[in-house]
Amino acid sequence: MIDLLMKNIESILKQISAIVEREKIQQEEKRKRGENFNIFSVLGLSTSEVRLHSA
């Protein structure tokens, strides 16, 4: 019974590890393509971003 539980836990952890690894790869690809580019950060206005537009 405990062996089966441990195998299930191992399987789940392997699946989670694979998902995390895919996410890391996707985030790195997005970074390389510039998808996370934020003009407000470049201009040094990221903290003022909310106040830069009209209501």
PyRosetta script that sets phi, psi and omega in degrees:
from pyrosetta import init, pose_from_sequence

init()
pose = pose_from_sequence("MIDLLMKNIESILKQISAIVEREKIQQEEKRKRGENFNIFSVLGLSTSEVRLHSA")
pose.set_psi(1, -47.9)
pose.set_omega(1, -179.8)
pose.set_phi(2, -66.4)
pose.set_psi(2, -36.8)
pose.set_omega(2, 178.2)
pose.set_phi(3, -61.8)
pose.set_psi(3, -41.8)
pose.set_omega(3, 179.0)
pose.set_phi(4, -64.1)
pose.set_psi(4, -42.7)
pose.set_omega(4, 178.4)
pose.set_phi(5, -62.0)
pose.set_psi(5, -44.5)
pose.set_omega(5, 179.6)
pose.set_phi(6, -64.0)
pose.set_psi(6, -39.1)
pose.set_omega(6, 178.1)
pose.set_phi(7, -64.9)
pose.set_psi(7, -39.5)
pose.set_omega(7, 177.9)
pose.set_phi(8, -65.2)
pose.set_psi(8, -42.5)
pose.set_omega(8, 178.7)
pose.set_phi(9, -63.5)
pose.set_psi(9, -43.7)
pose.set_omega(9, 177.4)
pose.set_phi(10, -60.2)
pose.set_psi(10, -43.2)
pose.set_omega(10, -179.9)
pose.set_phi(11, -62.0)
pose.set_psi(11, -44.9)
pose.set_omega(11, 179.4)
pose.set_phi(12, -63.0)
pose.set_psi(12, -43.8)
pose.set_omega(12, -179.8)
pose.set_phi(13, -64.4)
pose.set_psi(13, -36.8)
pose.set_omega(13, 177.0)
pose.set_phi(14, -65.3)
pose.set_psi(14, -40.8)
pose.set_omega(14, 178.7)
pose.set_phi(15, -64.5)
pose.set_psi(15, -43.5)
pose.set_omega(15, 178.5)
pose.set_phi(16, -63.3)
pose.set_psi(16, -42.0)
pose.set_omega(16, 178.6)
pose.set_phi(17, -60.4)
pose.set_psi(17, -42.4)
pose.set_omega(17, 178.9)
pose.set_phi(18, -64.2)
pose.set_psi(18, -41.4)
pose.set_omega(18, 178.9)
pose.set_phi(19, -64.0)
pose.set_psi(19, -44.5)
pose.set_omega(19, 179.9)
pose.set_phi(20, -62.5)
pose.set_psi(20, -42.2)
pose.set_omega(20, 179.6)
pose.set_phi(21, -63.9)
pose.set_psi(21, -43.3)
pose.set_omega(21, 176.9)
pose.set_phi(22, -61.7)
pose.set_psi(22, -40.5)
pose.set_omega(22, 179.3)
pose.set_phi(23, -63.7)
pose.set_psi(23, -42.1)
pose.set_omega(23, 177.5)
pose.set_phi(24, -60.2)
pose.set_psi(24, -43.6)
pose.set_omega(24, 179.7)
pose.set_phi(25, -63.6)
pose.set_psi(25, -44.4)
pose.set_omega(25, 179.6)
pose.set_phi(26, -63.1)
pose.set_psi(26, -41.9)
pose.set_omega(26, 179.4)
pose.set_phi(27, -64.4)
pose.set_psi(27, -39.7)
pose.set_omega(27, 178.2)
pose.set_phi(28, -65.9)
pose.set_psi(28, -39.6)
pose.set_omega(28, 177.4)
pose.set_phi(29, -64.4)
pose.set_psi(29, -41.6)
pose.set_omega(29, 177.5)
pose.set_phi(30, -62.8)
pose.set_psi(30, -41.0)
pose.set_omega(30, 179.1)
pose.set_phi(31, -62.9)
pose.set_psi(31, -42.4)
pose.set_omega(31, -179.5)
pose.set_phi(32, -65.6)
pose.set_psi(32, -34.0)
pose.set_omega(32, 179.5)
pose.set_phi(33, -81.9)
pose.set_psi(33, -8.8)
pose.set_omega(33, 179.5)
pose.set_phi(34, 81.6)
pose.set_psi(34, 20.2)
pose.set_omega(34, -178.6)
pose.set_phi(35, -71.0)
pose.set_psi(35, -17.7)
pose.set_omega(35, 179.9)
pose.set_phi(36, -97.2)
pose.set_psi(36, 13.6)
pose.set_omega(36, -178.0)
pose.set_phi(37, -64.6)
pose.set_psi(37, 133.4)
pose.set_omega(37, 179.1)
pose.set_phi(38, -131.4)
pose.set_psi(38, 110.9)
pose.set_omega(38, -177.0)
pose.set_phi(39, -60.2)
pose.set_psi(39, -32.2)
pose.set_omega(39, -179.2)
pose.set_phi(40, -67.1)
pose.set_psi(40, -35.5)
pose.set_omega(40, 176.9)
pose.set_phi(41, -67.1)
pose.set_psi(41, -41.4)
pose.set_omega(41, -179.7)
pose.set_phi(42, -62.8)
pose.set_psi(42, -39.6)
pose.set_omega(42, -179.0)
pose.set_phi(43, -82.4)
pose.set_psi(43, -3.7)
pose.set_omega(43, -179.7)
pose.set_phi(44, 75.5)
pose.set_psi(44, 24.6)
pose.set_omega(44, -177.2)
pose.set_phi(45, -114.4)
pose.set_psi(45, 17.4)
pose.set_omega(45, -174.0)
pose.set_phi(46, -62.0)
pose.set_psi(46, -30.2)
pose.set_omega(46, 178.5)
pose.set_phi(47, -78.3)
pose.set_psi(47, -20.7)
pose.set_omega(47, -179.1)
pose.set_phi(48, -98.8)
pose.set_psi(48, 4.8)
pose.set_omega(48, -173.8)
pose.set_phi(49, -52.1)
pose.set_psi(49, -40.3)
pose.set_omega(49, -176.2)
pose.set_phi(50, -68.1)
pose.set_psi(50, -33.2)
pose.set_omega(50, -175.8)
pose.set_phi(51, -90.2)
pose.set_psi(51, 2.5)
pose.set_omega(51, -175.1)
pose.set_phi(52, -84.7)
pose.set_psi(52, -9.7)
pose.set_omega(52, -178.4)
pose.set_phi(53, -121.9)
pose.set_psi(53, 165.2)
pose.set_omega(53, -178.3)
pose.set_phi(54, -77.4)
pose.set_psi(54, 162.6)
pose.set_omega(54, -179.0)
pose.set_phi(55, -70.1)
pose.dump_pdb("model.pdb")
